[in-house]
Amino acid sequence: MHTFNSAVKKVKDAALNLTTYGLKGGVMGAVLFLFYYQHFTEDDRYEKIAFDLLESVLLKISVNEHYDYASGITGIGNTLLFLTKENLINVDSSDFFDDLDEIVLKKMQSKIIVNFSHDTGIIGLCRYAIQRPIKTEILQYAFHHLTKGFEKTIYDINPIFLFPSEILQDIKLFLLEIAYIKEVTKQIAELNQSINSFEREYSILQSNYSDYMLIQQLREAEIRSNKEETKQLLAIIEKESSDAVLEGLAYMNLAKPSLPPWWKLF
C-alpha cells in the first residue's frame, strides 16, 4: 500500500508540471490514472482533478503536431474513446474525433511509410481507427503499406530493419485484435503468410524493452481471454515497472478486478 500511495502522489504531482500531452509519459496518462483512482476510491476530488487535466489536454491538442500513439494525438483520442465506452467519463467530443479521423486518413494516404510500430507508427494509428467509421478504409491502407515493407519494395530497405522483434510483435497482436473483422479476413491471412516467410528467412533483431514487452504480453493475454496470465502479468508490472502510472493502474486492477482493462489501450 505504501508503494501504491507513493505512485498516486508521484502521478498527481507530476501531472501538474508535464509539458507533453500524450498517453505514455504525458498528461493523458495521468488523466487515465486519476479517473481510475476516483473509481477505485470513490473520492470525487480526483474526478475534478482528472477533468481539469483533460480539459487542458483538449485545449492544447490543436497545436500538437504529433500523430503517433504513445505521445501524440491518436493515443489521446483512443484513450478518450476508451474512457467514454467504459463509462468513466461523459463528454461530447464528436468534432474532435471527426478532425482526428481526417488527420489519420491523410497520414495513411502517404505514398511511403516506413514506421510500422505501435507507439510511433501506423499500428498505433490503426488501433485508434478501428474504433471509428474510417476503420475499413484505414485497414486497407495499412495492409498495403505493410505488404510493401515485407516485400522489400520501400526504397529497397531490407525488411529486417523495418521489423525488429518488438514491431513484429506489434503487428501480430494487431492482427489478432482485428481477427473479428470479416471484411479483412483475406488480407489478415495474406499478411500472416508474409510474416511467416519473413521469420523463416531472417534472424530477427531482438530488443530488451522490459515494460514494452510486458504490456505486449498483457495485451495478448487479454485478446486470448487468458485471465490467469493477465493476473500474473499485472502482478509483475505492479512490482517491477519503472512507470508510476503503470504500477498504480496494475495495483488497482489487482485489488479491484471489476475496473476496466486499461491495458487494451497500451
Secondary structure, 3 states (H helix, E strand, C coil): CHHHHHHHHHHHHHHCCCCCCCCCCCHHHHHHHHHHHHHHHCCHHHHHHHHHHHHHHHHHHHHCCCCCCCCCHHHHHHHHHHHHHCCCCCCCCHHHHHHHHHHHHHHHCCCCCCCCCCCCCHHHHHHHHCCCCCHHHHHHHHHHHHHHHHCCCCCCCCHHHHCCHHHHHHHHHHHHHCCCCHHHHHHHHHHHHHHHHHHHHCCCCCCCCHHHHHHHHHHHHHHCCCHHHHHHHHHHHHHHCCCHHHHHHHHHHHHCCCCCCHHHCC
